Amino acid sequence: MPRFDDADLGVDAPQDPRQSDAHGALSPRDQRAGSGLAIPSETGNTIEIPATRSSISDAASFMHNLSLAPSMKDRRGSRNSFGTSLPIPRSPRLSRLSSVQKASRPSVSRDILASQVQDMSAEKVAKAKNMAFAFDIDGVLAHGNHAIEEAKVALKILNGDNELGIRIPHILLTNGGGKTEEARCAQLSEILEQPISTDQFIQSHTPMQALAEYYETVLVLGGEGFKIREVAENYGFKHVVHPKDLLAWDPSISPWATLTDEERAQAKPRDFSKVKFDAIMVFADSRDYQTDFQVIMDLLLAEDGKLMTKAKDPVATRIPIYFSQGDLLMPTEHKGLPRLTQGAFRISVEAQYKTLTGVDLERVVYGKPERATYTYADEVMKSWMEELHGEARLPENIYMVGDNPASDIIGGNMYGWNTCLVRTGVFQGGPGENAPDSPANFGVFDNVLEAVKAAVAKELGADFQLKWNPKVNPVLHGEATSAIE
């Protein structure tokens, strides 16, 4: 498991106070901004993870030929602009979110029996506590709102349905998003029939809560309806503007868009020509490409984040833009090819900006395979280990189970995890096939259950039983089954 020195976790940026907002207060960006997309030095509750690859823009290479599987050889690090750090929260606990979906424990009697069995199986228990899983969701555990049946069994095993009655730590690490963590965990708990806690759950935009310390007025895009506004406000952003707010203010801003009566009632229009935006945040997939493209471009071309203006220099006063993840494709319930997702939207924004200005767009991308996301996952994993076993440490053997070679597998491989590629999502290789450019280092499996079985067999032995025996007798070292009815 690679670790990073303290020197890796911060890049000092010179303070450069410039303009104040309408209330006379300097925004975080104006207080600390340096050149380009430099992020201010560590403050408060954030840690900065530097980007690890020098790449200004993908637009040129994708302009005429969309690559469906970026090679690990070409994408070993960051998709971010050179020198840009990605802030993440210092604490894995979402400061403004409560864990409403706690993983429930079995009955008291079973809990006691399991504890006794574990007391007599110290070696196996130590091994079980030294392994963990990180699961992608879409294409691994579910297709949209429908669970993959094998996933229900796999999670049941890890939640204690095994010979020790022990809970094996696992987190969910997805490039999906668009809802609050509570809402998504409640949805997953229902469809997977297993409790999912917000304390073991990371969406693509979860680490982006750290950006609330740097930016006050932000344009936030993506997702269904106005749900993304609630996400951003829960993260602590003070002034959150939705594209439909702009459309309600000035319908001509997007010539072919119209608002429903319900959307108009939920929108929060005001005179946005007097508002200074600090940043643009794409948290999830756009539901209105035309409007979102237009308002993003309006702000990128504006003078220091002020709508209805045009910058003389397209770089000097451009506000930063953040994307929550970089996947080009995602698996859905659709039976054909995987569908295009946020990466395609980002590439389109890059191409439009370069066509209009002749300049590459600097941008920041979170999500897998960014190191910042995996560093944050470490903290979540340690916290979940403490929740389950009272030990705030990282297990030595972590298994990443994913369906997308270009994010799940590349990211896990680079971070030193054991990677398992499944055939239930983006990857559709046949028997014996691995992803040619981004091969999974532990293996390729038909589904998540087969991956979990293989990992458990490796760590705990091929004879480890993947079922709790309700008639176990701890007095006989857990072997007899007749004493308790």
Buried (B, 14 or more C-beta within 10 A) or exposed (E): EEEEEEEBBBBEBEEEEEEEBEEEEBBBBBBBBBEBBBBBBBEEBBBBBBBBBEBBBBBEBBEEEEBEBBBBEEBEBBBBBEBBBBBBBBEBBBEEBEBEBBBEBBEEEBEEBBEBBBEBBEEBBEBBBBBBBBBBBBBBBBBEEEBBEBBBBBBBBBBBBBBBBBBBBBBBBBBBBBBBBBBBBBBBBEBBEBBBBBBBBBBBBBBBBBBBBBBBBBBBBBBEBBBBBBBBBBBBBEBBBBBBBBBBBBEEBBEEBEBEEEBEEBBEBEEBEEBBBBBBBBBBBBBBEEBBBBBBBBBBBBBBBBBEBEBEEBEEBBBBBBBBBBBBBBBBEEEEEBBBBBBBBBBBBBBBBBEEBEBBBBBBBBBBBBBBBBBBBBBBBBBBBBBBBEEEEBBEBBBBBBBBBBBBBBBBBBBEBBBBBBBBBBBEEEEEEBBEBBBBBBBBBEBBBBBBBBBBEBBBEEEBEBEBBEEBBBEEEBEBEEEBE
